[in-house]
Amino acid sequence: NAGVTQTPKFRVLKTGQSMTLLCAQDMNHEYMYWYRQDPGMGLRLIHYSVGEGTTAKGEVPDGYNVSRLKKQNFLLGLESAAPSQTSVYFCASSYVGVDNQPQHFGDGTRLSIL
Amino acid sequence: GQSLEQPSEVTAVEGAIVQINCTYQTSGFYGLSWYQQHDGGAPTFLSYNALDGLEETGRFSSFLSRSDSYGYLLLQELQMKDSASYFCAVRDTGFQKLVFGTGTRLLVSP
């Protein structure tokens, strides 16, 4: 059981380049999330999805887009990468927002923008 | 909105007991969660409190006081492997997402 899988694990981009981060979960979870983590700032929510075909903005959505075309996949796109987007990106999923259902995280994508 | 406060760092020695506090301000409260994250790793779920009192899971316990908007994570018989960051989190009023604190880095020394 793989859980939540993120690809790629590492990436270096030049300013202005675009890329897509892929998150896949095999737990049949309805909810999926993209976070970024920067030193001393904890986990900040970028975008999230409460079901196939739906997405919503989180705390820091600017410069990112997302798509949830299939229930098991949640894609995060950077259209024109900026150095401020250098960060570690985590994907997570959970069952429908039942009170004590935890979020399951992937191993992260370490992204550097030069 | 929601906001959470945690100490940035806590240090302790092996075998000791340490408490990591979390105070929160929310417009609606739906439970306090704790996550552990080792350096370079992914956050993993530790515990959840919806009601006042202490929940125990092995060496780890989590406490909640809703009247004080306060909770803590208690780690007993500390081991070197407990060195990690610990995040408290509350669910938002829409019940769809979590808001995380900025995390407490626990350093366990021999």
Chai-1 contact restraints between the chains, C-beta under 6 A:
chainA,res_idxA,chainB,res_idxB,connection_type,confidence,min_distance_angstrom,max_distance_angstrom,comment,restraint_id
A,G42,B,F100,contact,1.0,0.0,6.0,A-B,restraint_1
A,G42,B,T102,contact,1.0,0.0,6.0,A-B,restraint_2
A,G42,B,G103,contact,1.0,0.0,6.0,A-B,restraint_3
A,L43,B,F100,contact,1.0,0.0,6.0,A-B,restraint_4
A,Y48,B,K97,contact,1.0,0.0,6.0,A-B,restraint_5
A,V50,B,Q96,contact,1.0,0.0,6.0,A-B,restraint_6
A,G97,B,F95,contact,1.0,0.0,6.0,A-B,restraint_7
A,G97,B,Q96,contact,1.0,0.0,6.0,A-B,restraint_8
A,D99,B,G31,contact,1.0,0.0,6.0,A-B,restraint_9
A,D99,B,A50,contact,1.0,0.0,6.0,A-B,restraint_10
A,N100,B,Y48,contact,1.0,0.0,6.0,A-B,restraint_11
A,P102,B,F45,contact,1.0,0.0,6.0,A-B,restraint_12
A,F105,B,A42,contact,1.0,0.0,6.0,A-B,restraint_13
A,F105,B,P43,contact,1.0,0.0,6.0,A-B,restraint_14
A,D107,B,A42,contact,1.0,0.0,6.0,A-B,restraint_15
A,G108,B,A42,contact,1.0,0.0,6.0,A-B,restraint_16
